[in-house]
Amino acid sequence: MSIEIQLGPECLLREHCTILTHVYAGFHPKPDLSWLGLPETIVRSGGESVKARLTQFRNNEFTERIAAALPAISRLYADAEAGQSEIEEAIGAGGLVIVEDRGEIYWESEKLTLSPRQSPVIWRLLCQLARRALSRSVVSQGDVYDDAQSDSTLAMAVHRLQENLPPKLEVLIVAGNRKQTYRLDLPSRLIHIFNRGRRTR
């Protein structure tokens, strides 16, 4: 059984990233690894350990792991660039573009201020409206809230969402064909949803 099957693609990718981060810490004269959230002494000692393994002890196994990590990370960047190009093309074409992992929404090629950090509920509501519009279906309270809410809760969330949208997009959120449901009256060709550089729908 290969290591890819044992670890799975996501675990293997994390392993590749960890290895190359160690190499960066060991060989860069002034590595910026503050994003790790670790004390500088730990980062420095880890980098020194890796450098010793490669230069003094000539660890062949570690060298092979580095060699395997480099093309894997290169493919990751290539995929990200391809995904970014597709996102930019969708934004340029207009319509509604949602980039979920970045918490970004674009309408008619303009970025909106609405974000999941600002309001997780209305962000989720807009994402659900966009997804359901692709299949011409409606959004109900259970699609937005995990627990029971009063009958007016979804209506209030829709009102809050509309307040945060441009007028041309706001008017496209209309009542559904069932009580207490809503839909986005936008053709599917004008809706683009991306996550981690890939089109999800």
C-alpha positions in Angstrom: 0.0 0.0 0.0 1.4 3.4 -1.0 1.9 6.3 1.4 -0.7 8.3 -0.5 -3.3 5.7 0.3 -2.3 5.4 3.9 -2.3 9.1 4.6 -4.8 10.4 2.1 -4.2 13.3 -0.2 -4.9 16.1 2.3 -2.7 14.5 5.0 0.1 14.0 2.5 -0.1 17.6 1.3 0.1 18.8 5.0 3.2 16.6 5.3 4.8 18.1 2.2 4.1 21.6 3.5 5.6 20.8 7.0 8.7 19.4 5.4 9.3 22.4 3.2 8.6 24.8 6.1 11.3 23.1 8.1 13.7 23.5 5.2 12.8 27.2 4.9 13.4 27.6 8.7 16.7 25.9 8.5 18.3 27.6 5.5 16.7 31.0 5.1 18.9 33.6 6.9 15.9 35.5 8.4 12.8 33.2 8.0 9.5 34.9 8.7 7.5 32.2 10.5 5.5 34.4 12.8 2.3 33.0 11.2 3.1 29.6 12.9 2.3 31.1 16.3 5.3 29.4 17.9 8.0 30.9 20.1 11.0 32.0 18.1 13.3 29.7 20.1 11.3 26.6 19.0 11.3 27.7 15.4 15.1 28.4 15.5 16.0 25.0 17.1 13.7 23.2 14.7 15.4 24.9 11.7 18.9 24.1 13.1 17.9 20.4 13.6 16.8 20.1 10.0 19.9 21.9 8.6 22.1 19.5 10.6 20.2 16.4 9.3 20.8 17.6 5.7 24.3 18.9 5.9 26.1 17.0 8.7 24.3 13.6 8.8 23.3 13.5 5.1 20.0 12.0 5.9 18.9 10.4 2.6 15.4 9.6 3.7 14.7 13.3 4.6 16.3 14.3 1.3 13.9 12.0 -0.6 10.9 13.5 1.3 12.0 17.0 0.3 12.3 15.8 -3.3 8.8 14.4 -3.2 7.4 17.6 -1.6 8.7 20.1 -4.2 6.6 18.9 -7.2 3.5 18.4 -5.1 3.7 22.0 -3.8 4.4 23.2 -7.4 1.2 21.5 -8.6 -0.7 23.2 -5.7 0.4 26.6 -6.8 -0.3 25.8 -10.5 -3.9 24.7 -9.5 -4.3 27.9 -7.4 -3.2 30.1 -10.4 -5.6 28.3 -12.7 -8.4 28.7 -10.2 -7.6 32.4 -9.7 -7.7 32.9 -13.4 -11.2 31.3 -13.6 -12.4 33.4 -10.7 -11.1 36.6 -12.4 -12.8 35.7 -15.6 -16.1 35.1 -13.8 -15.8 38.5 -12.0 -15.1 40.2 -15.2 -18.1 38.7 -16.9 -20.4 40.3 -14.2 -23.2 38.5 -12.4 -22.9 37.1 -8.9 -19.5 35.6 -7.9 -19.0 34.0 -4.5 -15.5 32.9 -3.4 -16.4 31.0 -0.2 -13.0 30.2 1.2 -12.0 33.9 0.9 -15.3 35.2 2.2 -15.7 37.4 -0.9 -18.7 38.3 -3.0 -18.7 40.2 -6.3 -21.7 41.7 -8.1 -21.4 43.2 -11.6 -17.6 43.0 -11.3 -17.6 45.0 -8.0 -16.6 43.5 -4.6 -19.2 43.8 -1.9 -18.5 44.6 1.7 -20.6 41.6 3.0 -18.4 38.9 4.6 -18.9 35.8 6.8 -17.1 37.5 9.7 -19.3 40.5 9.5 -22.5 38.4 9.7 -22.3 34.6 9.4 -26.1 34.2 9.1 -26.7 36.5 6.2 -23.6 35.2 4.5 -24.9 31.7 4.8 -28.3 32.9 3.6 -26.8 34.5 0.4 -24.8 31.4 -0.3 -27.8 29.2 0.0 -29.9 31.5 -2.2 -27.2 31.4 -4.9 -26.9 27.6 -4.7 -30.7 27.0 -4.8 -31.0 29.5 -7.7 -28.8 27.2 -9.8 -31.5 24.5 -9.5 -34.4 27.0 -9.4 -35.4 26.0 -5.9 -36.1 27.9 -2.7 -34.5 28.5 0.6 -36.3 27.7 3.8 -35.5 28.4 7.5 -33.9 24.9 7.9 -31.3 25.7 5.2 -30.0 28.7 7.2 -30.5 27.8 10.9 -29.4 24.6 12.6 -31.9 24.9 15.4 -35.5 25.9 15.7 -36.3 29.6 15.2 -39.5 31.7 15.2 -41.5 32.0 12.0 -40.2 35.6 11.5 -36.5 34.8 11.9 -35.8 34.0 8.3 -37.8 37.1 7.1 -35.7 39.3 9.3 -32.5 37.7 8.0 -33.6 38.3 4.4 -34.3 41.9 5.3 -30.9 42.4 6.8 -29.3 40.8 3.8 -31.2 43.0 1.4 -29.9 46.1 3.3 -26.3 45.0 2.6 -26.7 44.4 -1.1 -26.7 46.8 -4.1 -30.3 47.7 -5.2 -30.1 45.7 -8.5 -29.2 42.5 -6.5 -31.4 43.2 -3.5 -34.6 43.2 -5.6 -33.8 39.8 -7.0 -34.5 38.2 -3.6 -38.1 37.4 -3.7 -40.7 35.2 -1.9 -40.7 31.6 -2.8 -43.7 29.5 -4.0 -44.1 28.1 -0.4 -44.8 29.9 2.8 -41.8 31.3 4.5 -39.4 30.5 1.7 -37.3 32.8 -0.5 -35.4 32.5 -3.8 -32.9 34.4 -5.9 -34.4 35.4 -9.2 -31.2 35.2 -11.2 -30.3 32.9 -14.1 -27.8 30.2 -13.3 -25.5 31.4 -16.0 -24.9 34.6 -13.9 -24.1 32.7 -10.7 -20.5 31.4 -10.0 -19.5 29.8 -6.7 -15.9 28.9 -6.0 -14.1 27.3 -3.1 -10.3 26.9 -2.8 -9.9 28.0 -6.4 -12.4 25.5 -7.8 -15.9 26.0 -9.1 -18.3 24.2 -6.8 -21.4 24.7 -8.8 
